[in-house]
Amino acid sequence: MIKFFRRIRQKLFNQSKEKAGNKFSSYFLYAIGEILLVVIGILLALQFNNWNIERENKTKERWYLINIVEDIEYQKGDLKELKQNYEWCLKIATSILEDYQHLQDFSAIDSLNYKLNSLLLADNFPNTDNTYQELVSSGQQALINNKDLSIDIIDYYLFCEDNYIDIKNNNDNVYYKEIHPIFYNLCQTSLDGLALSKDQKKLLEYDAKTDEFLKGELKKPQNILRLLNALRTHILLNTVHLELVEETLETGVLLIEKIDKYLGLTPEMVNHYD
């Protein structure tokens, strides 16, 4: 009888032990499953967040590139106007030299006063870089995924900055210090084109006595030398500046084409100032 009860107890003990083992295995598998679900949830959340960030970065990249194109297009309009001014100044200065070579007398040149007045202003290089400066100051250059395109944009604006500095330095240190005073002292200032009243226009008409004085000044050898040198230097400056403007226009057109191609844009989708 004792042996019988011992067998029953042992059986019950073994069964309870087996159930306990199965229960532990179930809890263990459940815990592993919970951990895996948490890990998968975290990974999905991270991936979703990465997708959102990537989508936002793509949107920002597109906004910056489209606005850079807009800036370059706007700058092209200013550069083309500047190119026309340089070509006009070169034409005027060259015509004065040609007339002097033929007449050997500045005072005998037709409309010399008007021509010298046309050379009394110097334009600075238009450096339209608002979007690029915002991109740099915000530290978001990395938004542009195409590194070759990013380098092209940086190179373009560095080139524009160099042109702005070079032309401004030439204007400040050569034109306004050396050339402008000679033109200014050998002509009467004209304000043609301004909306003036009749009384104001009378006050600004050419003075006959001053005109005779200037004719005498234009015959002096020292003034002939100064004017010749001023015209030649002016032609040199404008030729160099014109080349910089033309190169900038060509580079800008190529950069716009690269950006449009990268974004999948056609010319009709953006503003062009051609």
C-alpha positions in Angstrom: 0.0 0.0 0.0 2.8 2.4 0.9 4.5 1.6 -2.4 1.2 2.3 -4.2 0.9 5.8 -2.6 4.5 6.5 -3.3 3.9 5.7 -7.0 0.9 8.0 -7.1 2.8 10.8 -5.4 5.7 10.4 -7.7 3.4 10.4 -10.7 1.7 13.6 -9.5 5.0 15.2 -8.8 6.3 14.3 -12.2 3.1 15.7 -13.8 3.3 18.9 -11.9 7.0 19.3 -12.7 6.2 18.7 -16.4 3.4 21.3 -16.3 5.7 23.8 -14.6 8.3 23.2 -17.2 5.8 23.7 -20.0 4.5 26.8 -18.3 8.0 28.3 -18.1 8.6 27.5 -21.7 5.4 29.3 -22.7 6.3 32.4 -20.6 9.8 32.4 -22.1 8.5 32.2 -25.7 5.9 34.9 -24.9 8.6 37.2 -23.5 10.8 36.6 -26.6 7.8 37.4 -28.8 7.1 40.6 -26.9 10.7 41.7 -27.2 10.7 41.0 -30.9 7.5 43.0 -31.4 9.0 45.9 -29.5 12.2 45.8 -31.6 10.2 45.5 -34.8 8.0 48.4 -33.7 11.1 50.6 -33.0 12.7 49.6 -36.3 9.5 50.5 -38.2 9.2 53.8 -36.3 12.8 54.6 -37.1 12.3 53.7 -40.8 9.1 55.7 -41.0 10.9 58.7 -39.4 13.8 58.3 -41.9 11.3 58.2 -44.7 9.7 61.4 -43.4 13.1 63.1 -43.0 14.1 62.0 -46.5 10.8 63.3 -48.0 11.2 66.6 -46.2 14.8 66.9 -47.3 13.8 66.2 -50.9 11.2 68.9 -50.7 13.7 71.4 -49.2 16.3 70.4 -51.8 13.8 71.0 -54.6 12.8 74.4 -53.1 16.4 75.5 -52.8 17.3 74.4 -56.4 14.2 76.0 -58.0 14.9 79.3 -56.2 18.6 79.2 -57.2 17.4 78.8 -60.8 15.1 81.8 -60.2 18.0 83.9 -58.8 20.3 83.0 -61.7 17.5 83.8 -64.2 16.9 87.2 -62.5 20.7 87.8 -62.5 20.8 87.0 -66.2 18.5 89.9 -66.9 20.9 92.3 -65.1 23.9 90.8 -66.7 22.5 91.2 -70.2 21.7 94.9 -69.4 25.2 95.3 -68.1 26.6 93.7 -71.2 24.7 96.2 -73.4 26.1 99.0 -71.3 29.7 97.8 -71.7 29.2 97.3 -75.4 27.8 100.8 -75.7 30.7 102.4 -73.7 33.2 100.5 -75.8 31.5 101.7 -79.0 31.5 105.4 -77.7 35.1 105.3 -76.5 36.4 103.6 -79.6 34.6 106.1 -81.8 36.2 109.0 -80.0 39.7 107.5 -80.5 38.9 106.9 -84.2 37.7 110.5 -84.6 40.8 111.9 -82.9 43.0 109.7 -85.1 41.3 111.2 -88.1 41.0 114.8 -87.0 44.0 115.1 -84.6 41.8 117.4 -82.5 39.4 116.5 -79.7 37.6 119.8 -79.9 36.6 119.2 -83.5 34.9 115.8 -82.7 31.1 116.0 -83.2 29.0 115.6 -80.0 32.2 115.0 -77.9 30.4 116.4 -74.8 27.5 114.0 -75.2 29.9 111.1 -75.7 32.0 111.9 -72.7 28.8 112.2 -70.6 28.0 108.6 -71.8 31.2 107.4 -70.1 30.6 109.1 -66.7 29.0 106.1 -65.0 30.4 102.7 -64.1 28.2 99.7 -63.2 29.0 97.1 -60.6 28.6 93.4 -61.1 25.1 92.1 -60.0 25.7 89.3 -57.5 22.2 87.9 -56.9 22.8 85.1 -54.4 20.0 85.3 -51.8 19.0 81.7 -51.9 22.6 80.4 -52.0 23.5 82.5 -49.0 20.5 81.2 -47.1 21.5 77.6 -48.0 25.1 78.2 -46.8 24.1 80.1 -43.6 21.7 77.4 -42.6 24.3 74.7 -43.1 22.1 72.7 -45.4 24.4 72.3 -48.4 24.2 68.5 -47.8 20.5 68.7 -48.9 21.7 68.6 -52.5 22.3 64.9 -53.0 24.1 65.2 -56.4 27.6 66.2 -55.3 28.7 67.2 -58.8 25.8 69.6 -59.0 26.5 70.9 -55.5 30.1 71.6 -56.5 29.0 73.4 -59.7 26.7 75.6 -57.7 29.5 76.5 -55.2 31.9 77.2 -58.1 29.3 79.4 -59.9 28.8 81.6 -56.8 32.5 81.8 -56.0 33.0 82.9 -59.6 30.3 85.6 -59.2 31.8 86.7 -55.9 35.2 87.1 -57.5 33.7 89.0 -60.4 31.9 91.3 -58.1 35.0 92.0 -56.1 37.2 92.5 -59.2 34.9 94.8 -61.0 34.1 96.9 -57.9 37.9 97.2 -57.2 38.5 98.3 -60.8 35.7 100.8 -60.6 36.7 102.2 -57.2 40.5 102.2 -57.7 40.9 102.8 -61.4 37.8 104.2 -63.0 36.6 106.7 -60.3 40.2 107.7 -59.3 42.0 107.8 -62.6 39.5 107.9 -65.5 36.3 109.6 -64.3 38.0 112.9 -63.2 39.5 113.4 -66.7 36.1 112.9 -68.4 34.4 115.0 -65.8 36.8 117.9 -66.2 36.7 118.0 -70.0 32.9 118.1 -70.5 29.8 119.8 -69.2 27.6 117.4 -67.2 24.3 116.6 -69.0 21.1 115.5 -67.3 19.3 114.4 -70.5 16.5 112.0 -69.8 15.4 113.5 -66.5 11.9 114.7 -66.0 12.6 118.4 -65.4 10.5 121.6 -65.6 11.3 124.2 -68.3 12.9 126.4 -65.8 15.1 123.6 -64.6 16.1 122.7 -68.1 17.2 126.2 -68.8 19.5 126.2 -65.8 21.1 123.0 -67.0 21.6 124.0 -70.7 25.2 124.0 -72.0 27.0 127.2 -71.2 28.6 128.8 -74.3 31.5 130.4 -72.4 32.3 127.1 -70.7 32.1 125.3 -74.1 34.7 127.7 -75.4 36.9 127.1 -72.4 36.7 123.3 -72.8 37.6 123.6 -76.5 40.8 125.4 -75.4 41.5 122.8 -72.7 41.1 120.0 -75.2 43.8 121.5 -77.3 46.4 121.4 -74.5 49.0 118.6 -75.0 48.7 117.5 -71.3 45.0 117.2 -71.6 45.2 115.4 -75.0 47.5 112.8 -73.3 45.3 112.5 -70.3 42.2 112.0 -72.4 43.9 109.5 -74.7 45.1 107.4 -71.8 41.8 107.7 -70.0 39.9 106.4 -73.1 42.4 103.6 -73.7 42.2 102.5 -70.1 38.5 102.7 -70.1 38.3 100.5 -73.2 40.7 98.0 -71.5 38.5 97.9 -68.3 35.3 97.5 -70.2 36.7 94.8 -72.4 37.8 92.8 -69.3 34.5 93.4 -67.6 32.5 92.4 -70.7 34.4 89.1 -70.9 33.6 88.4 -67.2 29.9 89.1 -67.8 29.7 86.9 -70.9 31.5 84.0 -69.2 29.1 84.4 -66.2 26.1 84.3 -68.6 27.4 81.1 -70.3 28.1 79.4 -67.0 24.7 80.4 -65.6 22.9 78.9 -68.6 24.8 75.6 -68.2 24.1 75.5 -64.5 20.3 76.1 -65.0 20.2 73.3 -67.6 21.9 70.9 -65.1 19.5 71.8 -62.3 16.5 71.5 -64.5 17.6 68.1 -65.7 18.3 66.9 -62.2 14.8 68.0 -61.1 13.1 66.8 -64.2 11.9 70.3 -65.1 11.2 71.8 -68.5 11.9 75.5 -69.4 8.1 76.1 -69.2 8.0 75.1 -65.5 10.3 77.9 -64.3 10.6 81.6 -65.0 13.1 82.4 -67.7 14.2 85.9 -68.6 15.7 85.3 -72.1 
